[in-house]
Amino acid sequence: MEDDAPMDFGESNKDIEVAPALIAVHPNQESVAVAVGSDLRVFDVHGDCAISLVDDSSKGSLHKDSIRAIRYGASGKLLVSAGDDKLVKIWSTESWRCVSTVCSEKRVTAVAITNDGLYVCFADKFGVVWVVDLDGTDGQAVAKKKAAQLLSHYCSIITSLEFSPDGKFIVSADRDFKIRVTVFPNKPLDGAHEIQSFCLGHTEFVSCLAFVCTLEYPQGFLVSGGGDSTVRLWDIYSGSLLDTYEVGGKAGLLESNGREEECCSVITDLCTNQDGTLVAVAVQGLQEIILLKCSLSARSISLAKVVPIGGETFIPTRLEVSFSTGLLWMVTGVSNLRGFEYPSLARVRVISGLKSNADFLQNEPFVLEDNEIPGGRKLLEKLQGSISFDEKVFMAAAEALKTAMSNLLIKKQYSVEKREFRKKTRNDRKIKQ
């Protein structure tokens, strides 16, 4: 018999509701941004100095709650941050001022910027994707903009948003195993009403998306990772599943420190290199980066190499490759970690040698020492807030993130009575725009 105590009806245990550290890299690696909790930190790599963000619309902190998404535009002129405070902030990377703040009705879970930099899209926790017209925000602050509804997943948390390389489609993934490919319309403020395909095959939530494309295949193919411990390759035009790589079942990859990890480990993030030949994969609980070889002509993905990160306990929460340098930037860390001196922490590491397939074949990828990272210790001091942390903190952070992700993305099952109780006691107050 189920216990009907009111405490069971909560969405998650607030004591372990932590947010993972995030990282974003300027397309030309001119700057690097890290978000941990409500703190957004940016370092100017070219200028070799920390950046102070200016937001005339806020007093004190720039964000008032955990940031869940940060992203540079394709041109590098814009940086977008958004999260649990229901605010989407658009920053000019030339002045580092907030040029617009958009209010969301719900907490924001993912953001994307069109390739031409004309629109910002963001997804909320109820599965709605919104679009904002950036006309008039060219480095100049404007009044708060209103977002228009673009599309919707039916009451399912959207975990990732991506635009196709040609800009024709917007791809959205959710916790109910679905990947939706939608035609991005000429007038997006009027909504997107044409679905190109659904990519169906994951057996658990989809956690991340990325595109691979080459000169021979400029339209690109989609790669996805999820809670079912698989990376999948898709043709988005037809929705066809082209290949699947099972991380948990290959070559003892999850054997670490003399013990077996869970066979089904979550893919926490993935990204691709410039020439579309490699996919870097981060796995929950794995202190290594898995590099997959992608052959678009053969429509296949296969294991290329496993790169140990080494050093202190470092389990990446977000990855991003700089196309201009071939460096893989990684971050680990969380916010709201209770019981430690550092409730919010971040650690940045970098792997070299992923610019192209030729670079990968000629130069063995390896983790750079802290003083070899672009920006060196000055960058680390800004983005991390400290140079070093106790290893126990990172182990606790990894466990907290594992629990938090489970609470957020593994869908709970409720009895009819509990569902009715939740409906009566929910507190969803919409923000008037």
Secondary structure by P-SEA (a helix, b strand, c coil): ccccccccccccccccccccbbbbbcccccbbbbbcccbbbbbbccccbbbbbbbccccccccccccccccccccccbbbbbccccbbbbbccccccccbbbbbccccccccccccccbbbbbcccbbbbbbbccccccccccbbbbbbcccccccccccccccccccbbbbbcccbbbbbbcccccccccccccccccccccccccbbbbbbccccccbbbbbbccccbbbbbcccccccccccccccccccccccccccccccccccccccccccbbbbbcccccbbbbbbbbcccccccccbbbbbccccccccbbbbcccccbbbbbbbcccccccccccbbbbbbbcccccaaaaaaccbbbbccccccccaaaaaaaaccccccaaaaaaaaaaaaaaaaacccbbbbcaaaaaaaaaccccccccc
